[in-house]
Amino acid sequence: MPKKREKIGTMSEEMQNIIEHARALVNATSDEVDERVKTAREALKERLDSSNMIYRDIEEQFLEKVRVADEFVHVKPYYVIGGTFIGGLLLGWSMSRK
């Protein structure tokens, strides 16, 4: 489980880096006078804000589902083992059919 948490943390950090770079681009073009640059800058800023909110919501939902699944595995490990075994059997059976 620690490796998965590290990967999630790395993905989260990378997403934050992308957002920060885009914000830096918006700030760097703030003194431009061309209307096309201004409209593109405003559109990027709006999309950045909305995507940041969406990303945070998705991240919260994902982490909640991971927590619930982890709790279920700890409470009923034999159910998970049995389900995995049956799923493997069904997958193997369906793949062996010609």
C-alpha positions in Angstrom: 0.0 0.0 0.0 2.9 2.5 0.6 3.9 2.3 -3.1 0.4 3.2 -4.2 0.2 6.1 -1.8 3.6 7.3 -3.1 2.3 7.1 -6.7 -0.9 9.0 -5.8 1.3 11.6 -4.1 3.5 11.8 -7.1 0.5 12.2 -9.5 -1.0 14.8 -7.2 2.3 16.8 -7.1 2.7 16.6 -10.9 -0.9 17.9 -11.4 -0.1 20.7 -9.0 3.1 21.5 -10.9 1.1 21.7 -14.2 -1.4 24.0 -12.6 1.4 26.2 -11.2 3.1 26.4 -14.6 -0.1 27.4 -16.3 -0.7 30.1 -13.6 2.9 31.4 -14.1 2.1 31.6 -17.9 -1.0 33.6 -17.1 0.9 35.9 -14.8 3.8 36.3 -17.3 1.4 37.5 -20.1 -0.4 40.0 -17.8 1.3 43.0 -19.4 0.5 42.0 -23.0 -1.7 44.5 -24.8 -2.9 42.4 -27.7 -6.6 41.5 -27.4 -6.1 37.9 -28.6 -3.6 37.4 -25.9 -5.8 39.0 -23.3 -8.8 36.8 -24.3 -6.7 33.7 -24.4 -5.2 34.6 -21.0 -8.7 35.1 -19.4 -10.0 31.8 -20.9 -7.0 29.9 -19.6 -7.4 31.5 -16.2 -11.1 30.5 -16.1 -10.3 26.9 -17.3 -7.5 26.7 -14.7 -9.8 27.7 -11.9 -12.5 25.3 -12.9 -10.2 22.4 -13.6 -8.5 22.9 -10.2 -11.9 22.7 -8.5 -12.8 19.6 -10.5 -9.4 18.0 -9.8 -9.8 18.6 -6.1 -13.3 17.0 -6.1 -12.2 14.0 -8.0 -9.2 13.6 -5.8 -11.3 13.7 -2.7 -13.8 11.1 -4.1 -11.0 8.8 -5.2 -9.3 8.9 -1.8 -12.6 8.2 -0.1 -13.2 5.2 -2.3 -9.7 3.9 -1.7 -10.2 4.3 2.1 -13.5 2.4 1.9 -12.0 -0.4 -0.2 -9.0 -0.7 2.2 -11.3 -0.9 5.2 -13.4 -3.6 3.5 -10.3 -5.6 2.7 -9.2 -5.4 6.3 -12.6 -6.3 7.7 -13.4 -9.2 5.3 -10.2 -10.4 3.7 -11.6 -13.9 2.8 -14.3 -12.3 0.7 -11.8 -10.5 -1.3 -9.6 -13.6 -1.7 -12.6 -15.7 -2.8 -13.9 -13.0 -5.2 -10.4 -12.7 -6.7 -10.1 -16.5 -7.1 -13.6 -16.8 -8.7 -12.8 -13.8 -11.0 -9.6 -15.5 -12.1 -11.3 -18.7 -12.8 -13.9 -17.0 -14.9 -11.3 -15.0 -16.8 -9.2 -18.1 -17.4 -12.2 -20.1 -18.5 -13.4 -17.4 -20.9 -9.9 -16.9 -22.4 -9.4 -20.7 -22.9 -12.6 -21.0 -25.0 -12.1 -20.9 -28.7 
